Amino acid sequence: PAGHMRFAGTISISESTFEALLESTARSFRQHGFRDIVFLGDHGGYQASLQRVAGKLEREWSAGRKGAATPGCRVHALLDYYRVTQGAYVDALKARGLTADEIGTHAGLADTSLSLAVDPALVRSGLLGREPKAGVREGVYGDPRRSSAELGQLGVDQIVAASVAAIRAMTGVR
């Protein structure tokens, strides 16, 4: 529903506002001479917005590229960045004996491990030993108690590899 905050303490903006922000930002980067703009997001709820705005701008900007002596600006939605966290990374964790209930979908083992790998200061490690209280109030859907930087690094490596490959494919860079 409009105006609904899924988790306590979050700030929500409308889909139209988010998409307008993406569009305005991309237009500014284009004006400053960028030749490729890549949208990436680490939340499933706005993957469609990334695609919509990239598609809209690509249609608009491609008309200006036809027959031009120099290539124009391109805009891309990098969906593989998020897909890895929901597919290959989850599969890698399950292959190590972790359960779907532990891995979770928000602030569980997967999210917490990724944070530990990137910047341990982002995690209140003193709370990891406690039984998680699932639900909207706590924001935890999963069980982060067995999280580790090592498990998170598996995901970081997969995310980076998939993202770099996708960016190279989108931009024609080898």
N, C-alpha and C positions, 0 to 999 in steps of 0.2 A: 504494500500500500504506500501511497505517496506520503512522504514525511516520516515513515517508519524507520527507526533505528534498530537494527537487528541485535546489536550488542551494546550494553551499557557503556557510556563514555565515548561512543563513536559520534562522528559528525557525518551526516549524510547530505548529499546534494542530488538534485534530480538528474535523471539520465540526459535530459536535454541540455542542462547546464554543463555536465561532464563532456558531452559531445561538442558543445560550443567551445569549451576550453581547449579540447584537442584540436579542433579546426583552427581556432585563432592562433594557437601555438605553432601549428604546422605552417600556416600562412606567414607568420613572422620568420620562421626558419627559412622558408623559401625566399622571402624578401632579402634575407641576409646572405643568400648564395648557397644554401645547402642544396645538394643534388639528390640525396636520399634521406628520407625521414622515416624512422622505424618506431612504431608504437609497440610497446610491450607492457603487459600487465600481469601481475601475479595473483589475480583474483578472478574467479570464474564468472562472476556477475557482470563484468563489463567487457568480456571478450567480444560480444556482438557489437558493442559501441565502437571498439577499435576497428572492427571490420567495416562497419557502416561508414565511419568518417574516412577511412583510407579509401574505400571504394568511391565515395562521393568526390573526394579530391582528385583521385586518379582519373575519373571520367572527365572532370572539369579541366585538369591540367594536361591530359593526353592530347586534347585538341590543339593546344599550343605547341606541342612537341612535333607534330606531323610536319615534315618538310623543313624543320628548323636545322640550321647548320650546326648548332650546339645542342646537346641534350638538355632537357629541362629537368625540373625537380620531380622526383617520384616519392610516393608515400606508401608505406607497407605496414600491414598488421602482422606482427610476429607472434602468431598463436602457438608455435611450438614451445616457446618459453614456458607457458603455463601448462600445456599438454603434458610435458615431461613430468611435472610434479604430480599429475593425476594418473599417469600411466606407468612409464618405465621406472620412475623412482619408487612408486608404491610396489611394483613388481619386485624390485631389488630388495626392498625391505621385507616383503613376504618371503622371499627366497632365503632370508636370514632368520626365519622363524618368527617374525613379528606378525601380530594379528591385525586385521582390519580395525578392530575396536581400539587397539593401541595406536595405530597409525593415525586414525581420525581424519577429520575434515577441517578442523579449525583449532589451532593451538594444541594439537595432539603431538604425538611423537614425531611425525614427519615435519611439521612446521617448526617445532622446537629444535629439532636436530639441525635443520637448515640454518636457523638463527644462531645456534651454537657454533656452526662451522664458519659462518660469515663474521660474526661479532658476538662473542660470549657475553659481553656487557648488555646485550639486548634481552638476556634471559635472567629472570630472578631465580637463580639456581637453588637458593634456599627453600623455595616452594616446590621443587620437583619431587621431593620425597613424600609429599602429601597425596592422599587419595584425591583425584580430581573431582570437582563438583560440576558435572555436565549441565549445560543449559545456557540460556541466553544471558542470565545474570553474570555468570562466571566467564562466558565466552569460550569454554573448553568443550570440544567435541573430539574425544580421543583420550589417550592416557600418555602423558609426556614423561612418566617416571623413568623409563629406560632410554631416554633421549641421549644422544652423544654427538660431539663434533665429528667423530669418525663416520657415524651413520649419515649425518648431514652432508659430509663431503662427498658421499656417493651421489647425492642429489645435485649438489653444486656442479660436480664434474659432468653429469648428464645434461643439466640445464645449459651449461656453457657450451658443450660440444654441439648440442642440437641447435642452439641459438646461432652460433657462429656458422654452422653449415647452412641454416636457413637464410641468414643475412647474405652469405656469399651467393647463394642461389638466386635470391631476390634482386641483388644488385649487380650480378654478373662478375663479381670479384672472385678470383681463384686463389 
